[in-house]
Amino acid sequence: MDDARAAMPVAVNQHDTVLALCHELARVGIWLYVDQEGALTAGPPMVVHQHPALLHQLRAHKAAIVQVLETCLAVEIFGTASTDTRFAREICPDCQRSCHVIFPPRRLEVHRAPDGQRVCPGSERAQAAVAQTILTAFIADRCVQRPQSVLTWYALRGALQAWCHQRGWLLPPRPTLLAWLDAHYERLGDDDVPRWAGLTLTIEEWLGDEHG
């Protein structure tokens, strides 16, 4: 879980704080869940109210926790609602591990090979395939490909996150999305503030659908 991102990035120190908080919540039996509208829920309520200090931290870091969950698909830390049809379990054909499968679009959760070091090749292929599906559709729907334009990661990420929320989709990890963009557009920025030439959002996306 080393890849939090959103329209505004989560600072590294805050990211570490969020991870520590999530592990502590899991330790005392509190689960976190992000629904298809992007709302964060904690439960069970009785357990949550037994830990007011953790509840205070949860509220303070709510937005950052949502970013981490959506980025990393950390379902084993956060848990899932039994009625959430976005998650199922399946055996990875590469490593034979029982993994969560995320819908839609379909992909395996990010997981490591049996040696515990390398990311499983099956996971990498699944993330790359869903990045292809999501970004191809998003760019066709919400972007204009224009030679003199430049689009920053944070502008694109904010619009992409909202677009995916409307469809009940969860994004693949940031490195997978950046790799796809780098393969299709010229990278102008560095790793902290990446941006790409030849792409911009539609006027409706910049100003809202009410823009005449």
ABEGO torsion letter per residue (X at the ends): XABBBBABBBBAAAAAAAAAAAAAAAAAGBBBBBBAAGBBBBOBAAAAAABAAAAAAAAAAAAAAAAAAAAAGBAAAAEBBAABAABBBBBBAAAGBBBBBBOOBBBBBBBBBAAGABBBAAAAAAAAAAAAAAAAAAAAAABBBBAABBBBAAAAAAAAAAAAAAAGBBBBBAAAAAAAAAAABBBABBAABBBBBGBBBBAAAAAEAABX
